[in-house]
Amino acid sequence: MSKRDEFITIIQAVRNASPTISNEQRKGFLRQAVQQHDLTVEEAADILDESGLVIGEQIDYFEVLGLSAPEFENQSESVIANRVETAHKKLYSESLRAGGRPRADGKTEEQWRTILNQARDALIDPQKRHAHFEVYQYGEESVETPSAPLYLQKVNLDNMELIPAGEFEMGSHDGELFSYEHPIHKVFVDAFYIDKYPVTNAQYKEFVEANPRWRKTQGIARILSSSHLDSYYLHHWYGNDFPEGKDDHPVVHISWYAAMAYSQWVGKRLPTEAEWEKAARGGLTDQKYPWGDVVDIGKANYGKNIGSTTPVEFYPANGYDLYDMVGNVWEWCLDEYGFYGSFPHRNLLSEEDIKSVTNHFKKVKSFRVLRGGSWITTVQDLGISNRCSNHPRFTNPESGFRCVKSLYP
């Protein structure tokens, strides 16, 4: 995508959030176009004019519905949608009952109801909500950031959940038996999107059909000699097709390299270990499992209780509306495995580290982190803070993965 097209994409996303901008915001967009997208002021002005954005009254949709952005933090999309719908319904009904009485703000009730509808539509849609939050909560500063946020990128966010930025306690208090989970340390993680459930057989089949290099039946000699796949890759599949009736089960017998390749193919990446643990906790603090402190056989697939993997939405979701964060399959993470020692307070892996791994993943040789336990493992492996590792080439009937997407690239 050219720099001009990048700028047009940004402006289109802002236009989708709201048709009006302030004069200061327009100036900010013009500076951004010149400084970051190599456009002239005249070229940028033409793009702004053609977009349909107009200088006008700024409308804070959170304020319109009597809501605030902070109360949306750590909430699932279903909870957010319910709050927005409830607030909209109340105010819309009040407007209908008001009839033709004049409003203090000079608008007619019909105009007000149009704004209420716009507010509801913008705040229920995750991409529009974040666009609105950036432009109308942070104002001019937000339009001068050096890189476009996720909502401005062409990424399919279906079946993903937003995990809000924030600090959490990573690790465990458990004794020396679990020293690899020590010490507990506070980590601030930037906001990101994560798949609601592990990648399924059906999803992975689309990948192998589009990428012959990662098919199973390319010749056993190729697989045995491959530095990225062992001989058990997709061992449960028949040729290049998954077993009948297993389309919604998580794909297993996946190497870290294969998981990385799939993630890049869909425009995402594997989660960092910190991102995975924050998502798995579902907003809970100091709890052993995603649902609380007591093990519950009805909440996860583990210990060979079922005897195989289960469909990805078979067990209840956690507080972030995520399924199978523990049990069913171990999930590959981006990080190299190591003991907690000195660690940064923010993100653990820097943006530069993430880019280095993702851009050169086929050259990686060190063991990588696995999280979450599986349908085979014991209850001890089910704890959120439990950590495991394997060589990136190895596969087994327990290893799968899910993807994430940073809010900012």
PyMOL commands that set and color helices and strands:
alter all, ss='L'
color gray80, all
select helices_A, chain A and resi 3-17+23-37+41-51+61-64+69-72+77-98+109-124+126-137+139-144+150-152+176-181+201-210+212-214+220-225+256-265+273-281+351-359+361-363+379-382
alter helices_A, ss='H'
color red, helices_A
select strands_A, chain A and resi 20-21+54-55+160-163+166-170+185-189+192-195+330-336+368-371+387-390+399-400+404-406
alter strands_A, ss='S'
color yellow, strands_A
deselect
rebuild
show_as cartoon
